[in-house]
Amino acid sequence: MKKALLILLALGVVSLRAEGPKITVGGTFYTYSFFWNNQDFNSDSADGDQSYYVHADITVNADFGNGITGKITAGAWGDIGQDPIYGTGPDPNVHLMEAYLTIGQPRGLPLSLTIGKKHVLFGDGITIFDGGEDGYWQVMLEHAGENYHLSLFDLRAIEGGGIGYLGLAGPGNLPASDKDILGTYNTFTFGNLNFDLYGFYRVYGGDKPMWVGLRSYGSPIAGLNYAAEFAQMLGKNEGATDTFNYKGNAAEFVLNYSMQPFDFGLGAVYFSGDKSDTDDNEAYESVSNGPFTYGFYKWWPGFGPAHTLHTWYGFALLMPGEPFMTNLFTQNVHLGYAVNNMLSLRLDFFNYMKNEVASGQDKDLGKEVSLFALLHCMKTVHLGLAVGYFLPGKYLGEDLDPMLGGYFFVFKSF
């Protein structure tokens, strides 16, 4: 697979000179330089660091006519780049990030069928987001009308067994469970307002949670945009040693008003926590356990930069046990300023609170002031800076020192 990029390039060049499908070739490159200091909230200890994150890919899109299209993206991402002399750093892993075929209106039916590995993101990631680097293998059936879009799908999140178990099955050599996500996501449009109705069923052995929800977004008047969502967990985990019901929920409300060159916004996001006095599990997690994007306002998932860099892998994952994302109630206000579509600035204030805490424990997780700046350099390259100053709350302890965290980035697509 490490030759995939060269193969893709060769396909693109040859296809330009041969008759057949219409081929377009493109790609994306971005690198992030993360930095943080005082992550343990103790200024007497040295725990600061700075790291690089790199992504590079090449994409070939093919239009075969008759509503049939295909896409292949090969690339690598992460803290990559092994040093040839010192041998430090992980070895780059070039692989297929997306590879799928879409068949539109087969035999004249008003449907679209997609099969293969493709990115998945619904809304801001309260339910499903694959992380944006590698897609999920899937079968998706879609039907679109003038004011609606309906979809049914099966996503394979984890391939537990695979072809390696063929001919080997038997006592003591059973394949591990696959993790499948069965779902439907449907959008209805009324003028400038959109409403999404959805349901998901995740199967992983005896763990079978469900999600149902409603999302609405749009622009009711000029300059005003909103997004609101509520998701409820259902279902049951029938584990080998414990059985419990899922009853977690999540909600989001974001409002933004733009009056050039300024814009003002506010938002609140809620992820329920587990109650200690019940046998149920009231803690919310996303279907994919992926990142919560918060609209990618800072070109990276999560809330404020310092808070995000305190989450596992700096990726704001909505998964069980993530202490800085689960059981969380976040409030936010921001002020933005843009200059001739060349430079934009955004100042944010975040208040983070826990929902369920032990008796006598304070719910204040902390507060953060952050700045985001984005420069569109020569209208071809995007340069960005995000930096946050996090003031820890009493939930984390007494007499704690603030944390500084953020990143620089460069982004280019072609």
Secondary structure by P-SEA (a helix, b strand, c coil): ccaaaaaaaaaaaaaaacccccccccbbbbbbbbbbccccccccccccccbbbbbbbbbbbbbccccccbbbbbbcccccccccccccccccccccccccccccccccccbbbbbcbbbbbccccccccccccccccbbbbbbbccccccccccccccccccccccccccccccccbbbbbbbbbbbbbcccbbbbbbbbbbbcccbbbbbbbbbbbbbcccccccccbbbbbbbbbbcccbbbbbbcbbbbbbbbbbccccccccbbbbbbbbbcccccccccccccccccccccccccccccaaaaaacccccccccccccccccbbbbbcbbbbbccccbbbbbbbbbbbbcccccccccccbbbbbbbbbbbccccbbbbbbbbbbbbccccccbbbbbbbccccccccc
